[in-house]
Amino acid sequence: MGYYEQALAIDREIGDRRGEGADLGNMGLAYAALGEARKAIGYYEQQLVIVREIGDRQGACAALGNMAVAWRQLGEPQKALACHREALRLALEAQDPLRTVQLAWQLAPVYEDLGDLPRAVALAAFAASRFKDMQYPQAQSAMADLARYQKTMGKAPFTKALQAAEATLQQIFSEILKG
């Protein structure tokens, strides 16, 4: 942690706001890895203020996504949902396909926590399909998540779930983009 604190002090001294935001995000990730989610959120919140000030949409997506994961770890699915939805909105607006898929995949278990399995299935099916199309290594993990949600719901195999999920997925993305 000492190196991050030194980097943060240097970036603040020289006025490097982008570096300062990155340092705060890295400190948040370090605290999250240590199991200190609440402390991590504090750093992500500081990061978010800075990246918004400098217009760094990718940084905002990262801060919000990381904050959402931490809120979920603390058992706060509504706060996790709000952060994930805002991050996903930014990714959709930026037309960033990989970040959109990653955030959608991370949002699925939040909906599961909230008892909304149809949305969890829709997002997991979307992520599994897109990750596979992109030949992204997370495709297998997303497929496993989808299978778990389907088992819980008693749904049909992947192809049918993906077809059924398209309408739900479009509804989710539409709601997110409307704010």
C-alpha positions in Angstrom: 0.0 0.0 0.0 2.9 2.3 0.7 3.8 2.5 -3.0 0.3 3.6 -3.9 0.3 6.2 -1.2 3.7 7.5 -2.5 2.4 7.6 -6.1 -0.8 9.4 -4.9 1.3 12.0 -3.1 3.5 12.6 -6.1 0.5 12.8 -8.5 -1.2 15.3 -6.2 2.0 17.4 -5.9 2.5 17.6 -9.7 -1.3 18.0 -10.4 -1.7 14.8 -12.4 -5.4 14.3 -11.9 -5.6 11.3 -14.2 -2.7 9.6 -12.3 -4.4 10.6 -9.0 -7.6 8.9 -10.1 -5.7 5.8 -11.2 -3.8 5.7 -7.8 -7.1 5.9 -5.9 -8.6 3.1 -8.0 -5.6 0.9 -7.4 -5.8 1.6 -3.7 -9.4 0.6 -3.8 -8.6 -2.6 -5.6 -5.9 -3.4 -3.0 -8.2 -2.9 -0.1 -10.9 -5.0 -1.9 -8.3 -7.8 -2.3 -7.6 -7.6 1.4 -11.4 -8.1 2.1 -11.9 -4.5 3.2 -14.8 -3.6 0.9 -16.0 -0.6 2.8 -12.5 1.0 2.7 -12.3 0.1 -1.0 -15.5 2.0 -1.7 -14.1 5.1 -0.1 -11.2 5.1 -2.6 -13.5 4.3 -5.5 -15.8 7.2 -4.6 -12.7 9.6 -4.5 -11.6 8.1 -7.9 -15.1 8.6 -9.3 -15.1 12.3 -8.4 -11.8 12.9 -10.2 -12.5 10.9 -13.3 -15.8 12.7 -13.7 -14.1 16.0 -13.3 -11.6 15.2 -16.0 -14.2 13.6 -18.3 -12.7 10.1 -18.2 -15.7 7.8 -19.0 -13.6 4.6 -19.0 -12.3 5.6 -15.5 -15.9 6.2 -14.4 -17.0 2.8 -15.7 -14.1 1.2 -13.8 -14.8 3.0 -10.6 -18.5 2.3 -10.7 -18.0 -1.3 -11.6 -15.5 -1.9 -8.8 -17.8 0.0 -6.4 -20.7 -2.2 -7.4 -18.7 -5.4 -6.7 -17.7 -4.0 -3.2 -21.3 -3.1 -2.4 -22.4 -6.6 -3.3 -19.7 -8.1 -1.1 -21.1 -6.0 1.7 -24.6 -7.4 1.1 -26.0 -4.2 -0.4 -27.5 -5.3 -3.7 -29.5 -2.1 -4.3 -26.4 0.0 -4.1 -24.5 -2.5 -6.3 -27.4 -2.4 -8.8 -27.3 1.4 -8.9 -23.5 1.4 -9.5 -23.6 -1.4 -12.1 -26.5 0.2 -14.0 -24.7 3.6 -14.2 -21.5 1.9 -15.4 -23.4 -0.1 -18.0 -25.1 3.0 -19.2 -21.7 4.7 -19.8 -20.4 1.6 -21.6 -23.5 1.4 -23.8 -23.3 5.1 -24.6 -19.6 4.7 -25.5 -20.4 1.7 -27.6 -17.7 -0.2 -25.8 -18.6 -3.9 -26.6 -16.1 -5.6 -24.2 -16.9 -3.4 -21.2 -20.6 -3.7 -21.9 -20.4 -7.5 -21.9 -18.2 -7.5 -18.7 -20.6 -5.2 -16.9 -23.6 -7.1 -18.0 -22.0 -10.3 -16.7 -21.2 -8.6 -13.4 -24.8 -7.3 -13.1 -26.4 -10.8 -13.5 -25.6 -12.0 -9.9 -26.9 -8.7 -8.5 -30.3 -9.5 -10.1 -30.0 -13.0 -8.7 -29.4 -11.5 -5.2 -32.5 -9.4 -5.7 -34.5 -12.5 -6.7 -35.0 -11.4 -10.4 -33.8 -14.6 -12.1 -35.2 -13.7 -15.5 -32.9 -10.7 -15.7 -30.0 -12.7 -14.3 -30.6 -15.3 -17.1 -30.9 -12.6 -19.7 -27.6 -10.9 -18.8 -25.7 -14.2 -18.3 -27.0 -15.5 -21.7 -25.9 -12.2 -23.3 -22.5 -12.3 -21.7 -21.9 -16.0 -22.6 -22.9 -15.5 -26.2 -20.9 -12.3 -26.7 -17.8 -13.6 -24.8 -17.9 -16.7 -27.0 -18.2 -14.5 -30.2 -15.3 -12.5 -29.0 -13.3 -15.6 -28.1 -12.9 -14.1 -24.7 -11.7 -16.5 -22.0 -14.6 -15.7 -19.6 -17.1 -17.4 -22.0 -16.9 -20.7 -20.0 -17.5 -18.9 -16.7 -20.5 -17.0 -18.1 -21.9 -20.3 -19.5 -21.5 -21.9 -16.0 -23.3 -18.9 -14.4 -26.1 -19.2 -17.0 -26.4 -23.0 -16.4 -26.7 -22.3 -12.6 -29.4 -19.6 -13.1 -31.3 -21.9 -15.5 -31.1 -24.8 -13.1 -32.6 -22.5 -10.4 -35.3 -21.4 -12.7 -35.9 -24.8 -14.4 -35.3 -23.2 -17.8 -34.6 -24.9 -21.1 -31.1 -25.3 -22.6 -28.8 -22.4 -23.5 -30.2 -21.7 -27.0 -33.8 -21.4 -25.8 -32.7 -19.3 -22.8 -30.8 -16.9 -25.1 -33.9 -16.5 -27.4 -36.2 -15.9 -24.4 -33.7 -13.5 -22.9 -33.4 -11.1 -25.8 -36.6 -9.2 -25.0 -35.7 -9.0 -21.3 -32.2 -7.9 -22.3 -33.5 -5.1 -24.6 -35.8 -4.0 -21.8 -32.8 -3.8 -19.3 -30.6 -1.9 -21.7 -33.5 0.5 -22.6 -34.2 1.2 -18.9 -30.5 1.8 -18.2 -30.1 4.2 -21.2 -33.2 6.2 -20.1 -31.6 6.6 -16.7 
